[in-house]
């Protein structure tokens, strides 16, 4: 990965110091935002309808907004007019970069007409591109979770910039790169993750992808918002790059979101990680279920979809976790599970995980307690499924009756999902409950057995 020095920041984006992967944002002229220069001066062969044209390629990836990196191919000072015309009208493209062993389809996004009329910009399809520098297996992986909040220990020892996570066969080191959180409304490579095998062994690209995704989901769940893993780089035993993945993020700009991790409390990650990776190690079904549940939890937590939207999404997550637990682990038949009402599925999941089903009586949920009593909803699962059914099915009168009276339903729904994920990971320690009125740094003990 070759970095090109850029001009000083002209926007409010926070600068990020260099880290061990060599990734560093370069701030483009005002209006274009932060982006990373991934490569330059690479021989590129563009196939346009069977005709090939050779040029020099550079690759730039924006930190946000646009899908995938931008590949600019410069064909030199001059290109025959008929060739340029062919490049201008062709819709089927393939770009081959021999030095990176890459051959991918692409679509054209613009021309560079000045100073030379022979520069064309492309985006790869699919958007993720793997640059391979050698056939050597990797022994170390580094990537950057986008917009990771700052963290430290909540005591007088000062900021602990590095957290070590136990991840089964992997050793994970998470390092904070900024003295504080990114600025509101910005995007920043604010942390770095380094992953190695506990035995110092080698791993291939697919294994690198899997651990990258797993850590990304863990960090997102803990902090309540997407922490997209950016620019994973695999290094061999000699410290040389063997591959890297070019991608961009699709996530909101920085704003602090509510999650189960108390503000700045790095201990939460250290205590949660062993159980999280142990649950994933049980099989593909468990990995899939916890990823989808986290994905839906984050979508409901981040998106502006009203009160009913998070309830609908949260119930889908709870039913998926119920199926994974009751059918995969407990041994209930698929037929028996499908016959159960949704509320009973959630109740049985909670019973297996030893979690309470009663609607908590707190400042955040007191309105929901009154609404449940009025409608005869006997517990939290009954309350959530009734609200969900009123909005998913065309029951206009019920929707009108609920309008403006569902305060606390969103918090209850997301709290249930978070508690289930924590319990499935064997976590019964301090966490930040969203149904309690807590300061961002305050926490309480998880309900259930210690």
N, C-alpha and C positions, 0 to 999 in steps of 0.2 A: 504494500500500500504506500503510494507516494503522496506526500502532502505538499501542497503548493501554498506558500505564504500568501495570506490575503490582506486586504486593507483593514484597518482598525474598525471595530463595531460602529455602525452608524444607526443602529436600532437599540432597543432596550434589552436585547438578548444578553444573558450572562455568559461571559467568556469561561472556557473550561481549559484547565491545564493539560499538557500531554500526559498520557498514561501508558501502561505497559504494552498495549496493543498497537500503539502508534497512531491511533485514531485521534484526530483533533479537528474541531469544527473550524471552518474558514468562513468569515463573515463577508458576504458579497455586498455589492452596492445597495444602498437604501432601497427597500421595497422588495428585494428578492429573498431576504431572510437568511438564516444560518444554513450552511450546507457543508458537506464533507467532500473533498477531492480524493477520489479513491485511486485513480491511476491516470497516467498521461503518456504520450508518445508511444503508444502500442500500435504495432502494425495491425490493420483491420482490413478484411476483405468483405466487401458488400456485394451480395448476390441480388440483382434486381431482374427478376424474370429470366434467369439463366445467364445473364451477362454479369461479369464480375469486374469490380472496380476496387483498386487498392488505395488506401489512405492511412492517415495516422489518427488514432482514436484517443480520446480522453473521456473519463467517466466521473461524473459528479452526482452525488445523492443529496437531495434536500432532507433536512431532519424531519420534515412533516409536510402534510398537505398533499403533495403530488405522489401518485403511486409509482414506485420503482425508480431506479437510477436513470440519469440522462446520459446517453452515449453520443458524443459529438465526433463525427468523422470528418476530418479535413483532407480533401483530395489534392491539396497543393495549390500552387499559384494559378494553375490553368488546367482545364479539363475540356475535351472536345464538346462542342455545343450539342451534338446529337446524344452524347453520353449524359450530359447534364439534363437534357430533356427527358431521357429515359428514367433517370433517377427521380425527376420531379413528378412524373405521372405514375410510376410503378407503385402498386399497393402491396405486393407480396415481397417481403424483404427477408433476407437472412444475413446475419453478421457473423463472421468468423474471426476470432482473435487467436491466432496460433500460439502465442506465448502463454496464454492462459487456458489453452485447450478448450476454448469455448466456441460453440456454434449454436446460435439461438435465433428464433424468429423475432421480428421487431416491427414496430410501426413508426412512421415518420411523424414528427411533431413540429418541424419547422426548418427553415433554411437560414444560413448565415450569409447574407448578401454583401456584407462589408467587413473587412476590406477586400475579401476574395469571394467570388460567386460560386464557391465549390465546397461549402461546408454545410453538412446536413445533420440535424439532430434526430435521434431515435430514442424510443423507449422499448426495452426488451419485453417480450411476452412469453412466458409469465414474468411477473415483475421481479421475482427473486432470481438472481444470477449467482452461480458459484464460480469463483475465480480459482483455478487450480494452478499452483506454482510448481508442484512436484507430486510424485506418487508416494512419497514417504508418509507413513501414518503420523498422526498428531499425538503428542504427549501432554499438551497444555492448550487450553481454550480460554480466550478472553472475549468478553462482549460488554456492552454498555446498556443497562436498563434506562430507558429515556425518562427523564423527569422523576427520578427516584428522590424522595424527600430526604432531608438530612436526618441522621440518627446518632444517638450517643447513649451512654449509661446514665440513668437518673440518679447520680450521686455527685460527690465532690471531686471525683478523680479527673474531671475534665473530659473533653470529647474523645471518644474512642472511634477512630476513623475506619477501623477494620473489624468486621464480624466474621467469625469462622462458623460454617454450618456443616453439620453432619448429614451426609446424604447417601447412606448406604455404601456403595462401591466408589463413591465420589467424594472428594474433598473440595468444598466451595469456600472461596474467600471473597467477601463483599466489601468494597472500599468506597467510602464517601469522598468525592472530589471537590465538593464546594463547602465553604464554611457555614452555609445555611441553605435554605430552600431556594429553588429557582424563583425568579421574579414572576409574579402573577401574569398570565397571558403569554408566557414565553415557552420555549423548548430548550432543554439543556441535557448534555451528556454528563449528568451530575453524579454518576457512580460507575464503578467498574467491577465486573465479576470475573474471577479466575477459577477455572475448574480443572482439576487433575484427578487421575485415578489414585485411590488410596495406596495401591501397590506400585505406583509409578508407571503403570503399564500404558500401552498404546490404545488408541481408539480411532474409529473411522468417522467419516463425515456424518453418516446417519446417526451414530451414537452421539456425536457432538450436537446435532440438531435436537435430539431428544432431551439431553440434559439442559440445553439452552431454553427450550420451551418450558420444561419443568420448573426451572428457577424463575422464569418470567411469570408463570402463573402463581407461584408462591408469593412473590413480591407484590404482585397486583392484588391478590386476595388480602394480604396483611395490611396494605395501605389504602385499599378502597378504590383504586383506579388503575388503568392499564399502565404497565411498565414494560413497554415493548423492547425486547432485546435487539439492540442495534449493532450491526457490523461484527458478527462473530468471526473470529480469526483463529485458525488452528495452527499451532507451532509444533515443529518436530523436536526431537531430542537435542538437536544442535541449536535450537532457538530460532530457526528460520521458518518463515511462513510456508505452510504447505497448501492451505486453502483459506478462502474467506468468502463470506456470503454478503452480497450487495443487496440491501433492501432498504425500505423506508417505512416509517410508522404511520398508522392510521389511529390516532388517539387525540384526545383534547389537549389543549395547551395547559400549562401548569395552573392548578388551583388545588388547594388542600381538600381532600375528600375524607369522609368518615369511614374508617375500617376498624377491624378488631384489634389492630396494633396501637397501643397508646403512643402518643406523641413522643418521639425521640427515644423510645425504649427498645434498644437493640436486643435486649434479652428475650423479647417475644419471639423474634426470628430464630434465635439460637435454640429456644425450647420447643418451638413448633416444627422445625425442619426435620428432625429424626423421624417423627411419626408421619409427617407428610410424605416423605420419600419411602417409608416402609409401606404405607398404604398403596402408593403407586406401584411398588414392587410386587404386589400380590397378583397382578396380571393386567392385560390390556384393557379389560372391562373396567377395572378400578381406575386406571389412568384416564380412560376416556370419560368416565362418569365425573371424576373430580374436576377435570378440565372444563367440561361443559357446565357443571354447576358453578364454578368460579366465573366462567365467561358470562353466564346469565346474571350472576350476582353483580358483576361489575357493570354490565349493560344497564341493569336496573338502578344501580347506584349513581352512575355517571349521567345517563341520558335524561333529558327533560321530558318525561313521558307521564307526567301527572302522578296521581296516587294509585289509580287502578292499574297502570302499566306495570310497576314493580310487583304488585300482587300477582298479576297473571304470570310474569316471568319467574317469580320466586316459586310459585306452585309447580311449574314445570321442573325446576331444579330439584325441589323436594321430592316429587314423584320419581325422578330419575335416581336420586340417592336411595329412595325407598326400594325401588326395584333392585338396585345393585346390592343392597343390604339383605333384603328379605328373600329374594330369589337366589342370588349368587352365594350368600353366606349362610343364611338361616335354613334354606332348603325349601321354601314355599314354592309350589308349582306356578308356572307362568299363568295357567288357566285360573288358578285360585286368586292370584294377585290381580288379574285383570277384572275379576268379578267384584272386587272390593270398591266401595265408594272412595273417592279421592281423600276425604277426610280420614277414613279408616286407614288408608295406606300411610298417611303421615303420622297418625297416632301410633301405629305399630312400629314405624321407624323410630319415633321418639321413645317408645317403650324399650326397644332394643338398645338404644343409646343412653337410656336412663336420663332423659330430658323432660322438663315439665311441659304439659300441654295447656295449662291454665293461662289465660291472658294476664300478664303482669299488671298490677295496679300501680302505675307510675304516672308522673306528670305528663309524659309523652303519650300514654295509652289510656288515660282516664276516660276520654270521649269514646274510645272504642269499647271499653267495658260497658258503658251505658247503652251503646248501640247494640251490643251483643245481647244484653239483658232484654232489651225491647223486642228483638227479633227471635229470641229463644235459641241463640247460638250457645251451645254448652261449653265450648272451649276455643282455643286459638285455631286449631285446624278447621273446625266447623266455621268459624268466622271468616277465615281466609278463603276457603273454598266457596262459601256463599257469595262473598263479594266478587270473586273471580267469575263464578257462573253467571252472575247478574250482568257482567260486562262482556263475557265471551259469547253468551247466547243472547238473542234479541229480546231481552226482557226490559222494555223501555220503562215500564212503570216502576220496576225495582230499581233501575238506574236513577230515576228521578227521586225515589225515596231515599237513596243513599247520597245524593249530591250534597256536597258540603259537610258531610257528617262522618267522613272516614279518616279523620285525623288520627294518626298513630298506626294506620293499616300498613303503610309503607315501611315504617320502622319495624313493626312486628314481623312482616314478611321477610325482610332482609336479615333481621336478627335470627329468625329460625334457620335460614340457610347458613349463616355464619356459624351458629352453634352446632349444626349437624356436621359441617366440614371439620370444625375443631374437634368434635367428639370422635369422628371417624379416624382422625389422626392421633387419637389418644391424648388430646390436650385438655387438661382440667385445671389450668392455672390461671394467672391473671390475664384479663383481656378487657377491652373497652366495649361495654354493652351499649348498643344504640338505643335501647328502650329506657335507659337511665339518663337523667340529666347530669352528665359528667363533664368536667373540664377536659380538654383534649389530652392532657397528660395523665388523667386519673384512670383507674382501672378497678375492677372487682373480680372475684373468683368465679370461674365457670360453675354453673349449677351441675349437680350430679356427684358421683363418687370421686374422691380425690385420687 
